[in-house]
């Protein structure tokens, strides 16, 4: 699923990508994406790893 999301965001026009470039008021979550030794990807937030 992450691969599909990545491909989708890469295929967007630059003008469309700029629309969401400025953060808006609300909750913001910071995630970390790390490639694991087996080739899979791990996704973590700052609270739990």
Short mmCIF file of the C-alpha atoms (twelve columns), coordinates in Angstrom:
data_MODEL
# 
_entry.id   MODEL 
# 
loop_
_atom_site.group_PDB 
_atom_site.id 
_atom_site.type_symbol 
_atom_site.label_atom_id 
_atom_site.label_alt_id 
_atom_site.label_comp_id 
_atom_site.label_asym_id 
_atom_site.label_seq_id 
_atom_site.Cartn_x 
_atom_site.Cartn_y 
_atom_site.Cartn_z 
_atom_site.pdbx_PDB_model_num 
ATOM 1  C CA . UNK A 1  0.000  0.000  0.000   1 
ATOM 2  C CA . UNK A 2  2.854  2.420  0.746   1 
ATOM 3  C CA . UNK A 3  4.266  1.774  -2.702  1 
ATOM 4  C CA . UNK A 4  0.939  2.700  -4.322  1 
ATOM 5  C CA . UNK A 5  0.713  5.903  -2.272  1 
ATOM 6  C CA . UNK A 6  4.273  6.814  -3.195  1 
ATOM 7  C CA . UNK A 7  3.620  6.209  -6.897  1 
ATOM 8  C CA . UNK A 8  0.426  8.268  -6.717  1 
ATOM 9  C CA . UNK A 9  2.098  11.268 -5.069  1 
ATOM 10 C CA . UNK A 10 4.997  11.156 -7.517  1 
ATOM 11 C CA . UNK A 11 2.588  11.254 -10.458 1 
ATOM 12 C CA . UNK A 12 0.855  14.476 -9.301  1 
ATOM 13 C CA . UNK A 13 1.495  17.787 -11.066 1 
ATOM 14 C CA . UNK A 14 3.820  20.212 -9.276  1 
ATOM 15 C CA . UNK A 15 1.014  22.807 -9.054  1 
ATOM 16 C CA . UNK A 16 -1.221 20.339 -7.260  1 
ATOM 17 C CA . UNK A 17 1.554  19.355 -4.842  1 
ATOM 18 C CA . UNK A 18 2.054  23.021 -3.842  1 
ATOM 19 C CA . UNK A 19 -1.555 23.346 -2.655  1 
ATOM 20 C CA . UNK A 20 -0.853 21.352 0.495   1 
ATOM 21 C CA . UNK A 21 2.699  22.603 1.045   1 
ATOM 22 C CA . UNK A 22 1.794  24.958 3.904   1 
ATOM 23 C CA . UNK A 23 0.698  23.293 7.145   1 
ATOM 24 C CA . UNK A 24 -2.802 24.128 8.276   1 
ATOM 25 C CA . UNK A 25 -4.211 24.500 11.751  1 
ATOM 26 C CA . UNK A 26 -4.843 21.146 13.414  1 
ATOM 27 C CA . UNK A 27 -3.150 17.950 14.476  1 
ATOM 28 C CA . UNK A 28 0.156  17.071 12.797  1 
ATOM 29 C CA . UNK A 29 1.724  13.635 13.148  1 
ATOM 30 C CA . UNK A 30 5.388  13.014 12.390  1 
ATOM 31 C CA . UNK A 31 6.203  9.538  11.076  1 
ATOM 32 C CA . UNK A 32 9.492  7.813  10.333  1 
ATOM 33 C CA . UNK A 33 9.866  5.440  7.395   1 
ATOM 34 C CA . UNK A 34 12.760 2.993  7.563   1 
ATOM 35 C CA . UNK A 35 13.812 0.225  5.185   1 
ATOM 36 C CA . UNK A 36 14.242 -3.007 7.124   1 
ATOM 37 C CA . UNK A 37 16.951 -5.608 6.392   1 
ATOM 38 C CA . UNK A 38 14.421 -7.920 4.692   1 
ATOM 39 C CA . UNK A 39 13.490 -5.211 2.148   1 
ATOM 40 C CA . UNK A 40 10.213 -4.318 3.850   1 
ATOM 41 C CA . UNK A 41 9.519  -0.839 5.187   1 
ATOM 42 C CA . UNK A 42 8.690  0.035  8.790   1 
ATOM 43 C CA . UNK A 43 6.581  3.031  9.711   1 
ATOM 44 C CA . UNK A 44 6.843  4.533  13.208  1 
ATOM 45 C CA . UNK A 45 5.671  7.581  15.060  1 
ATOM 46 C CA . UNK A 46 7.762  9.340  17.723  1 
ATOM 47 C CA . UNK A 47 5.774  7.791  20.586  1 
ATOM 48 C CA . UNK A 48 6.188  4.079  19.920  1 
ATOM 49 C CA . UNK A 49 8.805  2.096  18.061  1 
# 
